Amino acid sequence: MFQIASWHDAFASPVTTMLVIAVAAVLAAALCVVAAVSVIGRVSSALRHELWLRLGSWVLLLPVMIVPVLIGRAWTIAVVTLLGILCLREFSRATGLFRQPVVVAMVVAGLLAVNFAALDHWYGFFVAIPPLTICLISVVSIPQDHPDSYIERTGLGVFAFMLFGSGLAHLGYMANDLNYRPIVLMLLLCVALNDVLAFTVGKLIGGRKLLPLTSPGKTISGAVGALILIAPLVAFIAHHIFIGTLMDRWWLLLFLGALVSVAAQAGDLMLSSIKRDLGIKDMGTILPGHGGILDRYNSLLLVAPATFHLIAYFGGFGLDQPVRLITGP
């Protein structure tokens, strides 16, 4: 189940090779730029320190994202599961949900179950778990006979499961497809690039704020610029991934690209809304220069299910692969 793929299998798709080389090149270029800026000394020491922290975090984050995708489907799903648990932990601590252990336990159970369904390649179970888990979250705290804050704890539990359990698990389920590596890598890398481009274009052009009370640093120019740049990039990469399939239509590929950019920015703004409501800057401090795990991976929470169902509608995931690998006969 957790066998490590051979080098040939890991890089069977030329798109996978292209994406990994592109990441290595971008990291090398960033290292040279930050080093040059540090030597020249045209930026403040505080900014120089922040740049090195952010670069160091990316050097750590990118292998953590890419290596499991390359070495096998089970490893990919395992890392997605771990990511969901870590995001839930940060969310629970920030919102106070951790004070409701019964609800949290049910959220964790649903999260593990939906990722198990992905690992088992059992789509019927995968789509049945969310409504069943929501029902259980809604009733699990009732026997405690504490109606006070019922709506709050139930709402937080359902919200957490849908984001960190069901939502993220769609990324793991993609690994059941024989050609999952370039798809997942494309999403991971373009989501990260979308964030960088929105920041860069916004700083270069400036202009009106997008949602000043929700995220004061984001501008309309940054959001539109990221959309304009990411949509054709995703379309170009996806064309080479889905060539010869129903997905390989220019308007559909551009729609996929736009969906990645819009959903990524919506996920980021969603987390910003949560943090503003709570009165905090970051959800955690585990990543130097990036805040917490949830601060870094918030965009995937919406991108994963949105792109999964678009691609699945036109081609499906793993339809020609064995199903019920664990529970089947």
N, C-alpha and C positions, 0 to 999 in steps of 0.2 A: 504493500500500500504506500509506504513512504520511501520507495526506492528513488535513488538519484538518477536522473536522466543522463544519458551519454551526451558528450559534446555534440555529436551529430544530431541527436534528437532535439537538444536545446536550441540549436541554430539551424533547424531544418528549413525555416522560412527565411528568405533573404531580407525580409522586412525587419525581422527580429535582429539580425546582424546589423542592419543599417541603424536601427534605433539605439542599440547598445553603443555602437561607434560614435553616434551623434552625442550621446550623453557624455562619453569620455572626452570628446573634443570640447564640449561646452564647459565641462568642469576644468579642463586644462586651460582654456581661454580665460575663464573667470579667475583662476589662480594667478595667471600672468597679470591680469588687469589689477587685481587687488594688491599684488606685490608691487607693481609699478606705481600705483597710487600711494602706497605706503612709503616707498623709497623717495618719490618726488616730494611728498609731504604737503600736498596742496589741500588736504582735507584735515579736519580736526582730529585730535587723538580719539575722541569719543566715537566719531563716525568710523574711523579706521578700525577701532576695536570691534564695533558692531559688524562691520563688513567681514572681518576674520571669523567672528562667531557664526555669522550666517553661512559663510562658505564651509566652515567646519561641520556645521549641522547638515548641510547638503551632502558633504562627503560621507557622512554617516548614514543619512536617510536613503540616499539613492541605492546603495548596495542592499540595504534592508528591504527595499521595495522590489528591486530587480532580481536578485539572486533566487528567492523562492519561486518566482515565476519561471525562471529558466530551468530549475532542477526538477520540477514536477507539479502535477495538479494537486496532489495531496498536501504538498508543502505550501502551495499557494493558498489553499483553503484554510490550512492551519494558521498561516500568518494573518489572513483576513479575520479569522475567529479571534486571535489574540488582539488584533487592532480594535475590534469591536469591544472586547472586555476592557481594554485600556481607556477607550473613549468613554465607556459607561462609568468607569471608576472616576474619571475627572468630572464628568457631568454630575454624578451622584454627590460628590464632595462639594461642588460649586452650588448646587441647587438645594442641598439638604435632603435629597432623596435617600441618602444612606441611613437616615434616621428611621426609615421604613423597611427593615430587613426582609419582611415577608414579601413586600412588593418587589424589592431588588432581587430576591431569590427567584421569583417568578420570571422577571425580565432575563436573568442569567439563564434560566432553564430554557426559555424560548429562544434566546440567542444561540445556545449550544444545539438545540434541536434543529433550528433552521440551517445551521452550518453543517450539522450531521447529514441532513437531507441533501445538501449540496455535495458532500463527500460521497454519499451513497448513490448519487445521480438518480434521485427519486423525485421527479418534478411534482407529482401529485401531492406528496407529503410536503414538499417545499412551499407550495402555494396554500396548503391547508393550515400550516402552522401559524401564520400571522393572525387570522381571525380567531383561531382557537386560543392563542396566547393572550390576545386582547380580552377575550371573555374571562380567562382565568385571572388576569391582572385586575379586572373589574370586580371580581368577587372574593379574591383571596384574603383581603383585609376585613371583610364584613364580619366574620366570626369574632374579631377582636372587640366588637361592640363599641367602636370609637368613630361615630359618624363625623366628628369634627375633622375638617381638612380632607374629607373623603375625595372630593373632586380634585383637589390639588395633588394628592399622592397618586391617585389613579391616572390623572392626566399626565403627570410626569413619567409614570411607569410606561404608559402606552407610547408616549412620545419617544422615550429612550429606546424602547424595543424596536419601534418602527425605523428609527434612524440607525442605531448601532447594531441591531440584530438583523431585521429583515432587509433594510436598505443596503448595508454593506455586504450582506451575504450574496447579493446579486453579482458582485464582483467575483466572489469565490466560485459561484455556480458556472460562470463563464469558463472556468478551467476544465469543465467536462467536454469542451469542444476540442477536436483534434488540432485546430488552428488557433488555440486560445492565446498563445504567447504574444504574437504581434498585436492582438486586439487589446489585451490587458496592458501591455507596455505602452501602447499608443495612448490609452486613456490616462494612465498614471503620469506620463511625461507631458502630455498636452495640458492636463489640469494644472500641473506645476508651472508650466510655461505661461499659461493663461494668467496666473496670479502675478508672475514677474512682468509680463507685458502690460497688464492693467496698471501696475505700479509705475513702470517706466514711462509709458505714454502719458499717464496722468501728470507725472512730474515734469515732463518735457513740454507738454502743451498747456497744462493747467486748465483754468476755466471753472465753470460752476461745479459745485459739489453734487455728487449723485444723491446721497441721502445724508445730509450733514448731521442730523441728530443720531442716526444709526451708526454711520461709519465716516467720521469727519475727514479721513484721509483719502477717500475715494472720490474721483471726479467722473463726470459724464464722458469726458474725452477719453479717460482711461478705460472705462467700460466699453465704449464703442470701439476704441482702438483695438482692444484685446479681441473683441468679437470679429472685427474685420480681418485681423491677422490670423487668428486661430481657426476660423471656419474653413478657409481654403487649405490650410496646413493639414487639418484633420481629413478633409476631403481627398487631398493628394495621397496621404498615407493609406487611408481606408480603401482607395481605389486599388492599390497594389495588394491589399489584404483580401478584398472581396471580388477581385477581378473574375468576370464570367458568371457572377451570381446575381440574384435579384437586387441586391444592395448596390450593385455597381451601376448606378445611374447618377448623372452629375447633380441633379437637383436633390436627390436623396442623400448623397454624400455631403453636399453643402448643408443640408438640413441637419445631418448628424454632427457636423462641425459646429454649427450654430448652437445646437442643443448642448454640446459639451461646454462651450463658453458660457452660455446663459445659465445652465444648471450649476456650473462651478461657481460663478459669481453669486448666484442665489444662495448656494450653500454657505458661502463666506458671509454674506449679509445676514443670513439666518443666525449664524453663530454670533455675529456682532450684535444682533438684536437681543440675544440671550444674555450676552455679557453686559450690555447697557442696562438691561432690566435688573441684573444682579448687582450692578455697580462695580464690576471688576474689569481689569485690563486683559488678563490672559486666563485661560482655563487651567494652566499648570506652568511649571518651570523646568520640566525635564529636558527640554531642548534649548540649548543656549542660542539666543537670538531669534527663537521661534515661539517661545511660550511652551504650551503643552502639546501632547499628541493630537488632541482634538483641534487645537488652533491650526495645526499643519494639515490635517486630513479632512477638514470640514467639507471641502468642495466635493469629495468623493461620495458623501452621504446622499447627494441628490443625483450626481452624474451616473453612479453605478446602476440604480434601478431604471433611470430614464433611458440610458443607452441600451441597457439589456433588453428592454421590452421593444424598442424600436428595431434592433437587430434581430431579435427572436421572431418578430412578426414577419419579417421578410426572408428569414433563413433558418431560424432556430439555433439552438446551441446543443451540440453533441447528439443530434438526432440519429446519427449513424454509429454511435458508440454504445457499448453495453450499459444497461441500466440496473439499478438496485444491486450495486456491487457488493454491498455488505449484507443486506437483508434478503436478497433474492435467493432462489433455490441453488 
